[in-house]
């Protein structure tokens, strides 16, 4: 089936659906260069994917008085526009086309009114493909960099923690041992009571 896509401005379906938007090192670099970084910083979070890797995401900081608690934090629900449209994340500009290094495919199966909408010129198709390739390449380079940084940071924290433990007095060490033993006992009791249920 032929790929035809023209985004319907003001639709906002994808923006309202994505509670987390992946961010890549190339996004950060672009935002530094164009002065947008300060705007995205309050929403930038590190998400642990597994014990070996992390991912940068934009995520709304949910507040009790937030009338729009879901969706992308860059999205203006009331006016139905992206507040960073001129420099949106690569993830968003590539949507709905994705690339896996060998072939192009639809990023998800959610309904997108822009699919099948209008005509698809060769130039626009090439632009869509280029954006999907950029996302694929950015994803790979970001995962590599972040995993290394994450490992270095964890190593640094462990080293500092060990140094702090070595400098503790005998009395303070005993207090920490008691707290750890108490915590372990409570955890074992909770696990035991859960099994009984």
N, C-alpha and C positions, 0 to 999 in steps of 0.2 A: 504494500500500500504506500502511495506517495505521501511524503511528509509536507503538509501545508499548515503553516502557523503564522498568524498575525495577532499579536497581543491586543486585547480589547482594553484600552486605557480606562481606568475607573471600575474595572471588574473586581479586582482585589481578592478573588477566590483563593489563590495560592498564598497571598500575604496573610490572609485571615487564618489559613490552615496551618502554616508553619510556626510552631511555638519556638523552635530552635532553627537558626539559619547558620549553616556551616560557613566558616570564615577561613581564608587561606593567607599565607604569608604575603602573597602578591596583593591581596586586598589591603592588608596593613600598610604595605609599602605605598600603594596608591593613595591611601587616606592620609599618610604622613605628607606625601608630596602635594596633595590638593587641599590640605588643611581641614579634612573631615574627621581626623582621628579623635579629637576632643568630643565630637558629637556621638561617636559610637562607643567610646570607652566605658560609659556607665552600663552598657549592655553586654560588653565583652566578657565572656566567661570561659574557663577551661573545664571541659567535660572529660571525665575519665572513661575511655572506651573499654579498656581492660587494664590488667596490672602492668602492661608493657607500653600502652599508648594512650595518648590524650588527643582531644580535638578542640579547636577554638570554635566557639559558637556565639551568635548574638542571641540573647534571651531576655525577655521582658522580666524586670524585677517586679513581681506581683505585689501590689499594695491593696489594702482593704478598700480604699476609696477609688481604685482604678476602675473606670467604667468600661475599659476594654482590656480585661485580664488575659486575653489569649491572642495568638498571632504574633507576627514579626514586630519587634519593638520599633522598627523604623517606619512602620505603616501607620498612617493617619486614618483611622476608621471613619471619622466624621466626613472628611473631604475625599476619601477613597483615593489617596495618592501615597507614593513612597516619599518620605521626607529626605531621602538621599538618592533620588531617581538618577541624577546626573552621574553618580559614582556608586551605584548599587553593588552589592556583593556579586562576585563572579557566579556563585550558585544561582542567584536570581536572574542574572542576565543570560545565562545559558539555558534556563528552563524554557520549554519542557524537553529539550533535546539533551541527551547524554551520550558519552563516548566511553568505551571500556578499553581503548587501546587498539581495538581491531574493527569494531563496528559501532554504528550509531543506533540508538534506541530511545524510546520515550522514557523519561525519568521516573514517571509513576503512572498509575492507571486511574488516577483521580480525574474527574471531569474538568476539562479546561475549555472554556468557550472560544479561545483563540485557535484551537486545533480545527482544521478544516475551514477556517475563516478566510475569505478573500482569495487572492492569487499569490502564488509563490514565485518570485523572480529568481533567476539564477544567482544574482548578487546577494539577495536576502538569504537564500539557502546556504551560500558559502559563508555568510556572516554567522548564521546559526551554528553551522558545523565548526567554524573557527572558535566560537565561544565554548562549545561543548569540549573541544580539544583543550582549550585553555583551562577549563575546570578540571579535566582529567590530569593534566600536567601539574597544575597547582596543588591538587590533592596529594599527589605522590611526593612532591618536594616538601610540602608542609608536614606530612606525616613523618618523614625522615627527620626534619629539623626539630619538630616538637618532641619526638621520642627521645632524641639525643638531649635536648634541653631538660626534659622531664627527668631523665636518668641523672643528669648532672645536678639538678636541684635536689632530688631525693638523696643522692649521695652526699651532698653538702649538708642537708638537714641531719642525716644520720651521723655524719662526722661531728657536727656541732653538738648533737644530742649526747654522743659518746664523751666528748670533751667536757660537757656540763656535768655528766654523771661522775666523771673522774675527779671533778673538783668539789663534789659534795662531801660534807662532813659525814662521819659514821652515823650520827644521830639522824640526819636528813635521809640517808640511804635506808635506814630502818623504817622511817615513816613512809617512804615510797614503797618499800617492800610490803608493808602492812596494807597500804591502799591497793596495790596490785593483787595481793592475796584476797582481800575483801571483794574486789571487783570480779576476780576469777570465781570465787565461791558463789556470788550472786548470779553470775552467768550460768554456772553449773546447776544451781537450784531452779532457775528459769527454764533451762533446757529439760530438766527432769520433770517439772510440773507440766510442761507442754506435751511430753511423751505420755504422761498419765492421762491427759485429756484425750 
